[in-house]
Every structure is written in C-alpha cells, then in structure tokens.
C-alpha cells in the first residue's frame, strides 16, 4: 500500500470512529490523537454536558500480526467490569473499524521493575490476588459470550498448543527444535486436570497509581483453561518485563486462591507459553514487510525458545552447559556495515519501540556477518559430540536433526535440551546490543520460597 493510500485508510478509520463517538457518546470531540503503540490506538477527549471524558480507543492489530479476535477481549472486559474486577471503564464496541472504546487511564502501566522497588513488587503481588478472584468467577457468562471450555482434560491441555500450531506455517526447511519441544509437550500432557477458569492469558499487565493496582488491561489472550497457565504466563512476561520476586507473587496467589501448585503442570504450561511465542511470530518475518519491529519480535522468539528449554531443564533436573562467546571477525566491507548502522540510527522513528527498528536490524545483520561460519560450525560440532551424530553435515544439519528428533527415545531428552539450549545461547549473542531484557534474562528462581518444587539439577 502506498503512503498516500495508507494515509487515506487511516483518515477513513478515524472518520468512522468520530461518527461512532458522536452517536454513542455525544458531546464534542476536542482532541483526537493516534498513539505510537503496537496496535492502532487513539486518545480522545470529549466535552459533554459540562464534563470532560478522556477516552482510549483500542483498535485491532494489522493483518498478519493478530492472534485472537478483538471482540473477545471486549466481551471479557465488559464481564470483568460487571464483576467488580478493576479494568478501564468500558464505553462500548465500535464495529467499523473494530475497536474497544474505554476510559483513558492516566495511571502508570507496569512494564517491569528493574530497580526492585518494594512498592511495585507489592502491587504485582496484589495483582496475583486479583488473579485469584478472576479464577474464582463463574465461567457461564463467559461461555455465553463465546469463550469455549475444553471438553475434557486433553482438550484443555492442548488448546493453546493447537492454536499456536494453527498460526505456525512450516517453511521449506524443517525446524528440529520446535519438533522436539512440541513432542515433549505431547508426552507430558496434564491429563489429571480438567479445571476450566477464566484466564488472563498474558499476566501481569496493569495500571497503578504508585500505591495500588487501578486497572488490569490488555486481555487479548483471555480464554478458558487451567489456572496454572496464568501463573506460567507470569514467568513468561518476567523475562522481558522483570518482576523482583516471582516466587512471592506465586505465594500470594496460593494464599488468596487456597490452591496449591502442581509443579509438573506449571512446567508444562511454562514450556507451552514460551514455545508458542516463536510459533506465533515466525510467519510474520516472511509475511509482514516492512515489519514494524523485526528485531524486537526476533528477540521474543529467540529468548522465549531458550526459556522453554530452561523450563524443561528445571522441571526435569537437567544441568545446562555454559556457552563460550561467539568469535567475531571483521566482515568484508566492515566500514559499510558500520555506516549502515549509523545511518539507520539517524532515521526518524515513530512508535513504541525499545530501539529504532531499522538500526537494530542493521546491527543484527552486522553481528551475523561478523560471526561468519562460527555459529554454524559450533552447532555442527555439538551435533557430533553431544548427540553423537557422526554423519552430521553442515548443509544438511537441520534436516538431519529433525530426523534425529523424530526417532529419538525419551531418554535422549537431556542431550537434546542441552544441545538446543547451547544453540540458542550462541544465536542470542547476535542480539547482544539489543536492550530487551529477554536477550539475557532467564527463568526467575522459585526455590527460596518453594524449595521442593523442582529437583536439583544434575549434569548426568
């Protein structure tokens, strides 16, 4: 789409939103500003009968980047509001373009707590209390709104894996790591549990005023399922938006819900939610051009894949290996690479990004060029030593690994986890300049409050 056509489409959407506001809210629109966010969003001010309404209009993701219907998020927010759960006040549903019209929150969004502020940690624990209340809600109104409970324990456990697989499009080249992790998940289905509650799906996201949680938000992934999936989602979000003490958050949930944690089931959902990230984002790298944030998405995919392997290792008691730095040598035309990085950094940037998208992409490609064949050679050497694949060949390695994984017995899980984890740690070094915590942050420890949750790691 040309820039002119894109501008015209945006103008048309905004005209439709203004028309909806005039019919359903009334008053006079005095401010209408598009926000730099991952999805189309607008901050709107309406003067009506002597009062000022601050509104947030939340649109749907662009084609190719969405996961779940926006209407479902609206229905969940509306029902949570009716049940006294703190969410932004919902004013209504705009059908064209599809958008949720809600109160604009002037409070602070929780985006991680790198400084370890005790007040913020306390509010994350309070969030766990709200989560316990949500899990205790009657699901019948949510079922009536279109959310579907699993028919049995297998359906509950497989629901998100099947959704992830539906968004994953296999490429010409096989992906041995995804084959291994999805195979591991199917061998560890928690078939003894069939509880279905309302899940947030991507916790914890909330606004606060410095003292208390004022509203939960971003319920794009809300669904019905096992409550431990929401605790797993806290571990997933923690590696990119750090929480000071995840174990204390879990302890608060246990206290307020009256439920104990089934640790192997928590492992299952932790692995599932992590590996869903690359499965759901991989196609965007091919289908969406220009990509809104290529390296940000790449950091999610690579970091979450590494963490999925770490979760398996934690649950099984596997020790993982340290990885040496990938050697870097100046590539051909090194000055050109350096200049490309600098020029991309000088480009104007609009959006909600950790780093300028063009510059971060140029820097990633520069690191890839500097690594030469070092990463590929290390992966080949590991396949021959850790996995014993004496016939491994560089040009055929992924296909050989895929065939190896497909035939491997469960007693090879330790070797495969170690191999793939080392592979991911090397590849993540190509993102070492990117400021996302997910590039270097692993699973948060839980043993200081739950010392018997998982076995101690052993090397062999």
WOQUIHU-V478320 format. One record per backbone hydrogen bond with DSSP energy under -1.0 kcal/mol. NH is the residue of the N-H (numbers start at 1). CO is the residue of the C=O. If there is no record, write none. Layout:
NH/CO  NH/CO
//
This chain:
6/2  7/3  8/4  9/5  10/6  11/7  12/8  13/9  14/10  15/11  16/12  17/13  18/14  19/15  20/16  21/17  22/18  23/19  24/20  25/21  26/21  28/47  30/45  31/45  33/43  35/41  37/35  42/57  43/33  44/55  45/31  46/53  47/28  48/51  51/48  53/46  55/44  56/102  57/42  58/100  59/40  65/62  74/70  75/71  76/72  77/73  78/74  79/75  80/76  81/77  82/78  83/79  84/81  85/80  91/101  92/101  94/99  99/94  100/58  101/92  102/56  103/89  104/54  108/208  110/206  113/242  116/113  121/117  122/118  123/119  124/120  125/121  126/122  127/123  128/124  129/125  130/126  131/127  132/128  133/129  134/130  135/131  137/134  143/139  144/140  145/141  146/143  147/142  156/152  157/153  158/154  159/155  162/158  163/159  164/160  165/161  166/162  167/163  179/175  180/176  181/177  182/178  183/179  184/180  185/181  186/182  187/183  188/185  191/189  193/190  197/225  199/223  207/215  208/108  209/212  214/207  215/207  216/86  217/205  222/219  223/199  225/197  229/226  230/227  231/227  232/228  233/229  234/230  235/231  236/232  237/233  238/234  240/237  241/237  249/245  250/246  251/247  252/248  253/249  254/250  255/251  256/252  257/253  258/254  263/261  266/262  267/263  268/264  269/265  270/266  271/267  272/268  273/269  274/270  275/271  276/272  277/274  279/275  280/276  281/277  282/278  285/282  287/283  288/284  297/293  298/294  299/295  300/296  301/297  302/298  303/299  304/300  305/301  306/302  307/303  308/304  309/305  310/306  311/307  312/308  313/309  314/310  315/311  316/312  317/313  318/313  319/458  329/370  337/333  338/334  339/335  340/336  341/337  342/338  343/339  344/340  345/341  347/344  353/351  360/356  361/357  362/358  363/359  364/360  365/361  366/362  367/363  368/364  369/365  370/366  371/367  374/371  377/373  378/374  379/375  380/376  381/377  382/378  383/379  384/380  385/381  386/382  387/382  389/383  390/388  392/389  400/396  401/397  402/398  403/399  404/400  405/401  406/402  407/403  408/404  412/409  413/410  416/412  417/413  418/414  419/415  420/416  421/417  422/418  423/419  424/420  425/421  426/422  427/423  428/424  429/426  430/427  431/428  432/429  434/431  439/436  440/437  441/437  449/446  450/446  453/450  458/317
//
